Amino acid sequence: MDVKIEQMIMDKLIQQGYAKRKIDYQEFLKLYEPYKTEMQESDFANIIGIKYGNYMNMKSKHKNVIILKNISISEKKGKK
């Protein structure tokens, strides 16, 4: 996966207020929708900071997960 595309996805989600936010699988699918022809769900999950085990729990056990949790405050402010 192209690093520029990964950064673009993260920047877009940060601007939309998703940093350190809990989401469920349905919301994940909404976020994934624009990229579904370019990558697999698990790849998108990895880009937004969801480890594979957490991705599977979210998908199969309907657990909420936190996305973009490794984003620092300065990164969040700098992207507004």
Rosetta blueprint (number, residue, H / E / L):
1 M L
2 D L
3 V H
4 K H
5 I H
6 E H
7 Q H
8 M H
9 I H
10 M H
11 D H
12 K H
13 L H
14 I H
15 Q H
16 Q L
17 G L
18 Y L
19 A L
20 K L
21 R E
22 K E
23 I E
24 D L
25 Y H
26 Q H
27 E H
28 F H
29 L H
30 K H
31 L H
32 Y H
33 E H
34 P H
35 Y H
36 K L
37 T L
38 E L
39 M L
40 Q L
41 E H
42 S H
43 D H
44 F H
45 A H
46 N H
47 I H
48 I L
49 G L
50 I L
51 K L
52 Y H
53 G H
54 N H
55 Y H
56 M H
57 N H
58 M H
59 K H
60 S H
61 K H
62 H L
63 K L
64 N L
65 V E
66 I E
67 I E
68 L L
69 K L
70 N L
71 I L
72 S L
73 I H
74 S H
75 E H
76 K H
77 K H
78 G H
79 K L
80 K L
